[in-house]
Amino acid sequence: MNRDSWRSACLLFSDELADGEVTPDALDRPEVAQAVIARQVPSPFSRWYQAREIRSGGLRYDRDVADPFVAARAAVLGPERAAGPPRFLVRVDGFPHHLVRERPDLGTETFARVHAILSDAGVPYLLGVLPWVPESPLDPDASGWRLHDDDERALLGQLRREGVAFGVHGLDHRSRVSRADRRSELRGLRTKALTERLDAAAQTLRDAALHADVFVAPWDRFDADQYAELASRWDVVTGGPATVRTLGFHATPVWRGDAVYLPAYPPLVGAAGPLVEGIEHLASRRTGLWTPVVLDWAQLVEAGWQDLQRLAQTLAGRARPWDEFFAAIAFSRRQAASIMETT
């Protein structure tokens, strides 16, 4: 296994390695290598085909990601020791909402209620924070934006004090193209323009005293050759079904370069019904895996508050604090470095 694969293996077995329940040499087996293999970005046709399979249900998290990981853990630990509650990592996109200037109903008061529902259920989550609030974000020719207003700053400060984790949600969430299925803030940007936007986004969150270890691309779209820049700045780079079109379908979470790549796939993205079913199914399987879940809070609220409440109750006691995941990432980095030094 190469460095990325060893890091991913150490992340998959972080608890057992840290407790001394297994030794690193126990991970050197084909089931583990197959599950954590560091795959290259596929060809354009393969990415197109994988994106089609995501839409049709031919590629899914529970079968195409969880199954190989579960098999790897069972091969090392045995089925009984490998089993355990899945560790759901909840990501909420995003606040302030990029459409809030056109949709006041998606403002601070509404998100405060979203937070209250998740908090009352004891669901820890990571919030993708939009640094600049745009005017007409779906119009590539528009350019207006503002910083957070007083109410937004106050709520973000409250969330920080209450332990919400933060991710950088682009800079202004303005699409560079008008086609709905191609929207992206980042795709097509050259290096200088990309770094300027990332610098401004990171500085805006620092100025607001919001620490972020995660990058959440608007619309989950960025170019494959932009990944290295993102990974050099943040410990985690997230993705989703839309990222398959540019990066391909990959296991999650896995190390890619300098960061952990954490895409979320169906049935753990989208409408409340499939989300609840997917969470319950994985919980019944006792996969024991870090499992990303993405909540589009605006979509859930528009469907009715009862959907969000039902989803929060389903995640209650099952979602894990992101600090635990960050600690596992740091451990896997150190452990893999030690392994590589001795092999």
Secondary structure by P-SEA (a helix, b strand, c coil): ccaaaaaaaaaaaaaaaaaccccccccccaaaaaaacccccccaaaaaaaaaaaaacccccccccaaaaaaaaaaaccccccccccbbbbbbcccccccccccccccaaaaaaaaaaaaaabbbbbbbcccccccccccccccccccccaaaaaaaaaaaaabbbbbbccccccccccccccccccccccaaaaaaaaaaaaaaaaaacccccbbbcccccccccaaaaaaacccbbbccccccccccccccccccccbbbbbbcccccccaaaaaaaaaaaaaaccccbbbbbbaaaaaaaacaaaaaaaaaaaccccccaaaaaaaaaaaaaaaaaaaaac
